Amino acid sequence: MKPKQIIISILAVLFVFPLMGAFAQQATNTFSIDVITTFDYPGAGNNTLPQKISEKGDIVGIFIDSSGVSRGFVRFKNGTFSAPIVDPNDTVGFTEARGINNSGTVAGDYVGADGNSHGFFLSGGTFTDYNVPGTVSTAVLGLSDPGDFVGAFDPDGSGILQAFVSVGGTLTSFSVPDGVGGTLAYEINNSKQLTVGYYIDASGILHGYYRDAAGALHFPIDPTGSVTTVLFGVNNRNWVAGRYADSAGVTHGLLFVPPNSFTTFDYPGSAFTSLNGISSQGNICGRFVDASGIAHGFIARVKGLSSANQAGTSVAPLNPSSPVTPLNPSPAAWGSAVPAR
């Protein structure tokens, strides 16, 4: 599908979920999420999975070709695409580009000859591998403009992932106490106020969470009707992009403003919508899946969301202990715990 310029104004209805019964409901607000354009990485049969958007408007993502090979890409603000991003140590056809900052540095992960995932940074055409010391597998999932980054690692080959944040060169690992199946961190904003991601509970259900600047974990972050929630991106205004699935099997895009404001967004005609990245200007990158099962990227813009929509009572952490060692020691391959895209 050729990139096309479309304007679809979707009325987003704001609904409020009183987390753990601790908050008074906010006034209902309405605003719009306007789809600006759709796009696909060039090539027949490619699935296009945008991941993050920089403040400059460049989008980083993953495309999966018809043979199942995963490659990274950058879609620049002017609409052109980079060559496929392939880590030189990728031996199995699996390189993911996950984060990008204003300097153009790309972060992601690849699978090497050892069969494990390893993080990387790409800057000025040079790849630099990154692995959390002493771990089996590492995935770098988000990167801020100051150079802080986040992700997940497998400490012992069990497949139970722990989240990490690296701020100013200091690495801190953590796990949500309920996340016995793993915890993953997807993005940290420039102010370091929020880190967002998801965790997997004992029943294998995914829930969103956020970690504040003091290190307190706030969870579960689940809109009403959700049977699985993933939080992917956060901007410098503390707006969070993600998705959730309902009991009917429909996946909805999600805009979350802490502490307790949720908005659903569905690409017209699609049963699968994911919002993955969001900039401070309110620009969103995401994807939808068409009737034939092909994923396409889109760019949208939030309009009418003011500071009044963001206001709310601070959330008291449900469990202040962090980091926490995962409780489930059962073995599982990394392949069964690939971070959501």
PLY file of the C-alpha trace (Angstrom):
ply
format ascii 1.0
element vertex 341
property float x
property float y
property float z
element edge 340
property int vertex1
property int vertex2
end_header
0.00 0.00 0.00
1.43 3.38 -0.96
1.62 6.00 1.78
-1.48 8.10 1.62
-2.55 11.32 3.22
-5.83 10.97 5.05
-7.55 12.92 7.76
-9.84 10.87 9.92
-11.22 12.75 12.90
-12.15 10.30 15.61
-14.06 11.53 18.64
-12.28 10.06 21.63
-14.51 9.57 24.64
-12.65 9.89 27.90
-13.65 7.46 30.60
-12.27 7.23 34.09
-11.20 4.12 35.97
-10.92 4.58 39.76
-7.70 2.66 40.41
-8.10 0.47 43.50
-11.03 2.69 44.58
-8.62 5.40 45.68
-9.61 8.27 43.41
-12.59 10.50 42.84
-13.78 10.55 39.22
-12.63 13.40 37.04
-15.02 15.37 34.87
-15.70 13.76 31.50
-13.82 15.43 28.63
-13.87 14.94 24.90
-11.10 15.56 22.40
-10.05 14.17 19.06
-7.36 11.85 17.79
-6.86 12.65 14.10
-5.18 10.13 11.81
-2.84 12.10 9.56
-1.39 9.40 7.32
-0.82 5.68 6.95
2.43 4.14 5.74
4.18 0.85 5.02
7.84 0.01 4.83
8.54 -0.40 1.08
8.24 -3.94 -0.29
5.45 -6.37 -1.08
3.84 -8.15 1.86
5.69 -6.34 4.63
4.07 -6.00 8.06
4.91 -2.55 9.43
5.16 -2.09 13.20
6.07 1.49 14.27
7.51 1.63 17.80
8.43 5.17 18.90
8.37 8.73 17.57
10.97 11.40 18.38
10.26 15.03 19.18
11.52 15.81 15.65
8.92 13.50 14.12
11.19 10.62 13.08
9.64 7.19 13.66
11.53 4.02 14.50
10.00 0.61 13.95
10.13 -2.99 12.79
9.04 -4.55 9.55
8.51 -8.26 9.03
8.82 -9.50 5.48
6.86 -12.30 3.83
9.46 -14.87 4.94
9.17 -13.84 8.59
12.47 -11.96 8.80
12.39 -8.97 11.19
14.31 -5.79 10.40
14.41 -2.32 11.90
13.72 0.93 10.08
13.45 4.68 10.50
10.72 6.66 8.78
12.03 10.20 8.68
9.79 13.20 9.21
9.85 13.96 5.46
8.30 10.55 4.72
11.42 8.79 3.42
12.71 5.53 4.88
16.10 4.30 5.96
17.65 1.15 4.58
16.76 -1.93 6.65
18.49 -1.86 10.02
20.33 -5.14 10.58
22.75 -5.64 13.45
25.97 -7.12 12.01
25.82 -9.90 14.61
22.26 -10.90 13.71
22.57 -14.49 12.47
18.90 -15.55 12.43
17.05 -12.71 10.68
15.82 -10.96 13.81
16.72 -7.31 14.40
14.26 -4.93 16.08
14.54 -1.14 16.23
12.70 -0.01 19.34
13.71 3.50 20.37
14.94 6.75 18.82
15.93 10.14 20.21
16.38 13.58 18.71
20.04 12.97 17.92
18.98 10.12 15.65
20.42 7.36 17.82
18.43 4.14 17.44
18.14 1.48 20.15
16.90 -2.08 19.84
17.76 -5.74 20.02
18.84 -8.65 17.84
19.30 -12.41 18.15
22.86 -13.67 17.74
24.57 -16.98 17.08
24.06 -18.00 20.72
20.29 -17.87 20.20
19.89 -15.08 22.75
18.71 -11.50 22.45
21.23 -8.67 22.77
20.69 -4.94 22.88
22.27 -2.45 20.51
22.63 1.26 19.79
23.06 2.61 16.26
24.56 6.07 15.87
26.16 7.57 12.77
26.14 4.20 11.05
28.00 2.49 13.92
26.48 -0.35 15.94
27.38 -0.74 19.61
26.16 -3.85 21.39
24.76 -3.57 24.90
24.14 -6.33 27.42
23.22 -5.97 31.08
26.31 -7.45 32.78
25.99 -11.04 33.95
22.72 -11.74 32.13
21.68 -14.18 29.43
19.56 -11.91 27.24
19.01 -8.15 26.95
16.56 -6.02 24.97
16.83 -2.22 24.85
13.26 -0.95 24.36
13.38 2.83 24.83
15.82 5.74 24.66
15.48 9.36 25.82
17.10 12.53 24.49
19.53 12.79 27.46
20.68 9.24 26.66
18.88 7.37 29.43
17.45 4.04 28.31
15.24 1.19 29.48
14.49 -2.40 28.61
14.38 -5.93 29.97
16.80 -8.77 30.60
16.78 -12.46 31.42
19.15 -12.95 34.35
19.46 -16.72 34.30
17.89 -18.22 31.18
14.56 -18.88 32.90
12.68 -16.61 30.48
11.35 -14.53 33.40
12.30 -11.00 32.40
13.26 -8.17 34.72
12.96 -4.51 33.78
15.82 -2.05 33.98
16.41 1.69 33.73
19.79 3.24 33.01
19.88 6.88 34.13
23.11 8.86 33.84
25.02 5.61 33.49
23.56 4.04 36.64
21.56 0.87 36.00
18.67 -0.14 38.25
16.69 -3.35 37.82
13.18 -3.86 39.13
10.15 -6.13 38.94
6.52 -5.40 39.77
5.67 -7.56 42.81
2.70 -9.11 40.99
4.84 -9.68 37.88
5.84 -13.27 38.58
5.86 -13.91 34.83
8.14 -10.96 34.09
8.37 -7.15 33.99
9.44 -5.05 30.98
10.24 -1.32 30.72
9.46 0.36 27.39
10.22 4.07 27.67
11.46 6.76 30.04
10.71 10.42 29.37
13.30 13.20 29.31
12.31 14.52 32.74
12.69 11.00 34.20
9.28 11.45 35.83
7.81 8.31 34.29
8.96 4.94 33.06
6.21 2.82 31.52
5.81 -0.81 30.55
3.93 -3.97 31.41
4.18 -7.04 33.63
2.83 -10.58 33.47
0.94 -11.98 36.46
0.72 -15.57 37.71
-2.16 -16.29 35.31
-0.18 -15.06 32.31
-2.22 -11.83 32.04
-0.46 -8.63 30.94
-1.03 -5.42 32.92
0.37 -1.92 32.50
2.39 -0.12 35.15
4.40 3.04 35.57
7.40 3.84 37.72
7.80 7.38 39.04
10.95 9.43 39.59
11.20 8.20 43.19
11.19 4.58 42.02
7.67 3.82 43.26
5.70 1.36 41.10
2.07 2.10 40.25
0.02 -0.89 39.13
-2.11 -2.40 37.74
-2.90 0.08 34.99
-5.89 -1.53 33.24
-8.84 0.24 31.61
-12.32 -1.08 32.30
-13.00 -4.19 30.22
-9.35 -5.03 29.62
-8.16 -8.63 29.64
-4.60 -7.62 28.75
-2.87 -4.21 28.75
0.50 -3.03 27.41
1.95 0.47 27.88
4.55 1.31 25.23
5.38 5.02 25.08
5.43 8.15 27.24
6.04 11.79 26.34
7.37 14.71 28.35
3.82 15.71 29.33
3.31 12.29 30.95
0.85 11.12 28.30
1.15 7.38 27.76
0.42 5.34 24.61
-0.47 1.66 24.58
-3.13 -0.89 23.79
-5.51 -3.30 25.48
-7.62 -6.27 24.43
-11.21 -6.93 25.51
-13.02 -10.20 26.13
-14.39 -10.18 22.56
-10.86 -10.40 21.17
-10.73 -6.82 19.88
-7.53 -4.86 20.52
-7.92 -1.12 21.10
-5.41 1.69 21.07
-5.04 3.33 24.46
-4.15 6.84 25.61
-3.53 6.96 29.36
-2.92 10.07 31.45
-1.89 9.29 35.05
-3.27 8.76 37.49
-6.55 7.40 36.16
-7.68 8.76 32.76
-8.10 6.29 29.88
-9.15 6.89 26.29
-9.83 4.21 23.68
-8.92 4.71 20.02
-9.83 2.33 17.20
-8.60 2.69 13.64
-11.75 2.65 11.48
-12.69 -0.82 10.28
-9.94 -2.64 12.17
-10.22 -5.09 15.07
-6.59 -4.42 16.07
-5.17 -0.98 16.89
-2.00 -0.27 18.84
-0.62 3.11 19.91
3.12 2.67 20.45
4.83 6.06 20.63
3.81 9.60 21.49
5.72 12.90 21.31
5.28 16.02 23.42
3.49 17.66 20.48
0.84 14.95 20.72
1.99 13.10 17.62
1.35 9.36 17.86
2.76 6.45 15.88
0.94 3.15 15.86
-0.44 0.40 13.71
-3.63 -1.29 12.65
-4.26 -4.68 11.10
-6.41 -4.99 7.97
-8.89 -7.73 7.05
-6.16 -9.80 5.39
-4.02 -9.75 8.54
-1.40 -7.26 7.33
-0.17 -4.61 9.77
0.15 -1.00 8.58
1.66 1.99 10.30
-0.13 5.26 10.94
0.58 8.70 12.36
-2.09 10.47 14.40
-2.32 13.63 16.47
-4.04 14.33 19.77
-6.06 17.56 19.75
-7.91 19.23 22.59
-6.16 17.46 25.47
-5.29 20.27 27.88
-3.52 20.50 31.20
-6.94 20.24 32.86
-7.28 16.72 31.46
-4.00 15.76 33.08
-4.79 16.99 36.55
-5.38 14.40 39.24
-4.48 13.15 42.68
-1.10 11.48 43.03
-1.18 7.71 43.20
0.14 6.12 46.35
2.45 3.21 45.47
0.79 -0.14 46.13
4.07 -1.75 47.06
7.08 0.49 47.60
9.67 -2.29 47.59
11.78 -2.11 44.44
13.69 -3.87 43.01
11.92 -7.19 43.63
13.22 -10.59 42.52
10.73 -12.48 40.33
9.04 -15.27 42.27
8.41 -17.78 39.49
11.52 -19.89 38.83
9.96 -22.20 36.22
12.12 -22.51 33.08
10.98 -20.89 29.86
12.82 -20.06 26.66
13.46 -16.43 25.71
11.48 -17.10 22.56
8.33 -17.59 24.61
8.86 -14.24 26.29
9.66 -11.95 23.34
8.76 -8.37 24.34
5.47 -7.15 22.87
5.72 -5.06 19.70
0 1
1 2
2 3
3 4
4 5
5 6
6 7
7 8
8 9
9 10
10 11
11 12
12 13
13 14
14 15
15 16
16 17
17 18
18 19
19 20
20 21
21 22
22 23
23 24
24 25
25 26
26 27
27 28
28 29
29 30
30 31
31 32
32 33
33 34
34 35
35 36
36 37
37 38
38 39
39 40
40 41
41 42
42 43
43 44
44 45
45 46
46 47
47 48
48 49
49 50
50 51
51 52
52 53
53 54
54 55
55 56
56 57
57 58
58 59
59 60
60 61
61 62
62 63
63 64
64 65
65 66
66 67
67 68
68 69
69 70
70 71
71 72
72 73
73 74
74 75
75 76
76 77
77 78
78 79
79 80
80 81
81 82
82 83
83 84
84 85
85 86
86 87
87 88
88 89
89 90
90 91
91 92
92 93
93 94
94 95
95 96
96 97
97 98
98 99
99 100
100 101
101 102
102 103
103 104
104 105
105 106
106 107
107 108
108 109
109 110
110 111
111 112
112 113
113 114
114 115
115 116
116 117
117 118
118 119
119 120
120 121
121 122
122 123
123 124
124 125
125 126
126 127
127 128
128 129
129 130
130 131
131 132
132 133
133 134
134 135
135 136
136 137
137 138
138 139
139 140
140 141
141 142
142 143
143 144
144 145
145 146
146 147
147 148
148 149
149 150
150 151
151 152
152 153
153 154
154 155
155 156
156 157
157 158
158 159
159 160
160 161
161 162
162 163
163 164
164 165
165 166
166 167
167 168
168 169
169 170
170 171
171 172
172 173
173 174
174 175
175 176
176 177
177 178
178 179
179 180
180 181
181 182
182 183
183 184
184 185
185 186
186 187
187 188
188 189
189 190
190 191
191 192
192 193
193 194
194 195
195 196
196 197
197 198
198 199
199 200
200 201
201 202
202 203
203 204
204 205
205 206
206 207
207 208
208 209
209 210
210 211
211 212
212 213
213 214
214 215
215 216
216 217
217 218
218 219
219 220
220 221
221 222
222 223
223 224
224 225
225 226
226 227
227 228
228 229
229 230
230 231
231 232
232 233
233 234
234 235
235 236
236 237
237 238
238 239
239 240
240 241
241 242
242 243
243 244
244 245
245 246
246 247
247 248
248 249
249 250
250 251
251 252
252 253
253 254
254 255
255 256
256 257
257 258
258 259
259 260
260 261
261 262
262 263
263 264
264 265
265 266
266 267
267 268
268 269
269 270
270 271
271 272
272 273
273 274
274 275
275 276
276 277
277 278
278 279
279 280
280 281
281 282
282 283
283 284
284 285
285 286
286 287
287 288
288 289
289 290
290 291
291 292
292 293
293 294
294 295
295 296
296 297
297 298
298 299
299 300
300 301
301 302
302 303
303 304
304 305
305 306
306 307
307 308
308 309
309 310
310 311
311 312
312 313
313 314
314 315
315 316
316 317
317 318
318 319
319 320
320 321
321 322
322 323
323 324
324 325
325 326
326 327
327 328
328 329
329 330
330 331
331 332
332 333
333 334
334 335
335 336
336 337
337 338
338 339
339 340
